[in-house]
Amino acid sequence: MSRPMPKMKTHSGAKKRFKRTAGGKLRGRRAYSSHILEKKSPKRKRRMKRPVAIAAPDRGRVDELLGKGR
């Protein structure tokens, strides 16, 4: 009797950092937004608060961590 393959687990760190939108896109926190904020303008810091779409080159990697099979 053959046993089925074990299920892939979702990466715990990734599920806390990324979220899939209703349209299937990935959203995450913007880079460079957590420290050395004194020299950044208020406008730039406000923009950094909002989540952004994950860049195309990184999308495949994040999909894999979130458990989207290929």
C-alpha positions in Angstrom: 0.0 0.0 0.0 1.4 3.4 -0.9 1.1 6.3 1.4 0.2 9.8 0.0 2.8 12.5 0.0 2.7 14.8 3.0 1.1 18.2 2.6 3.4 21.2 2.2 3.2 23.6 5.2 2.7 27.3 4.8 5.8 29.3 5.9 4.8 30.8 9.3 6.9 34.0 8.7 5.4 34.6 5.2 1.8 34.2 6.3 2.3 37.0 8.9 4.0 39.3 6.3 2.1 38.9 3.1 -1.6 38.8 2.2 -3.4 37.8 -1.0 -5.9 40.3 -2.3 -9.4 39.3 -3.7 -8.0 39.6 -7.2 -5.1 37.2 -6.4 -2.3 39.8 -6.1 0.1 39.7 -3.2 0.5 42.7 -0.8 3.2 43.3 1.7 5.0 46.0 3.7 7.1 48.5 1.9 10.9 48.2 2.2 13.0 50.8 4.1 10.1 51.8 6.3 11.3 50.7 9.8 14.4 52.6 10.7 16.5 55.7 9.9 13.3 57.7 9.6 14.7 61.0 10.7 16.1 61.9 7.3 13.0 60.8 5.3 10.4 63.4 4.5 6.9 63.2 6.1 5.4 62.6 2.7 7.7 59.7 2.0 7.0 58.2 5.5 3.2 58.5 5.0 3.5 56.6 1.6 5.5 53.9 3.4 2.6 53.1 5.8 0.5 51.7 3.0 1.0 48.1 1.8 2.3 47.6 -1.7 2.0 44.9 -4.4 4.9 42.5 -4.3 7.2 43.0 -7.3 7.0 40.5 -10.2 10.5 38.9 -9.6 9.6 38.1 -6.0 6.0 36.9 -6.6 7.0 33.3 -7.4 9.0 32.9 -4.2 6.3 34.4 -2.0 3.6 32.2 -3.7 5.8 29.1 -2.9 6.1 30.2 0.8 2.4 30.7 1.1 1.7 27.2 -0.3 0.4 28.0 -3.8 1.2 24.9 -5.8 2.7 25.1 -9.2 
